Amino acid sequence: MVSEDEITAAMRDYIRLENQLVEGAAGAAIAGLLQAAGSHPELIRGTTAAVIICGARIEDSALIDVSLV
């Protein structure tokens, strides 16, 4: 399970790196992959991992929270 802070960080990083908005559901998937890669790298090493990035529906308040951190 990922925390709200990890989801926010994943969303912020994705927005900065890809210049695309991403909603919380995709942020949770990204955060989960990053968490797995950090805590259990043997599960991912040598494999191809994919995250489906869907949607850009993000409320103004959530976008402000993501951008302020």
C-alpha positions in Angstrom: 0.0 0.0 0.0 1.2 3.5 -0.8 0.7 6.6 1.2 -0.9 9.9 0.1 2.5 11.5 0.2 4.0 8.8 -2.1 1.1 9.3 -4.6 1.6 13.1 -4.5 5.3 12.7 -5.1 4.7 10.2 -8.0 2.2 12.6 -9.6 4.6 15.6 -9.2 7.5 13.7 -10.7 5.4 12.4 -13.6 4.1 15.8 -14.4 7.6 17.3 -14.3 9.2 14.6 -16.3 6.5 14.0 -18.9 4.8 17.4 -19.0 1.4 15.7 -18.8 -1.2 15.9 -16.1 -2.0 12.7 -14.3 -4.8 11.9 -11.9 -4.5 10.2 -8.5 -5.4 6.7 -9.8 -2.4 6.7 -12.1 -0.3 8.4 -9.4 -1.1 5.5 -7.1 0.0 3.0 -9.8 3.3 4.8 -10.4 3.9 5.1 -6.6 3.3 1.4 -6.2 5.8 0.5 -8.9 8.4 2.8 -7.4 7.8 1.4 -4.0 8.2 -2.2 -5.3 11.3 -1.3 -7.2 12.8 0.3 -4.0 11.8 -2.4 -1.5 12.0 -5.5 -3.7 14.2 -4.8 -6.6 14.6 -8.5 -7.3 11.0 -8.6 -8.3 11.6 -6.1 -11.1 15.2 -6.6 -12.1 15.5 -8.1 -15.6 11.8 -7.6 -16.3 9.7 -5.2 -18.2 7.3 -3.3 -16.0 4.4 -1.2 -17.2 2.0 1.2 -15.7 -1.2 2.3 -17.5 -1.4 6.0 -17.3 -5.0 7.0 -17.6 -6.9 10.2 -17.2 -5.9 13.7 -16.5 -9.0 14.6 -14.4 -7.5 16.4 -11.4 -9.3 18.9 -9.2 -7.7 22.4 -8.9 -7.0 21.8 -5.2 -5.2 18.6 -5.9 -3.2 20.2 -8.6 -2.2 23.0 -6.3 -1.2 20.4 -3.6 1.0 18.5 -6.1 2.7 21.6 -7.4 3.4 23.2 -4.1 5.4 20.4 -2.6 
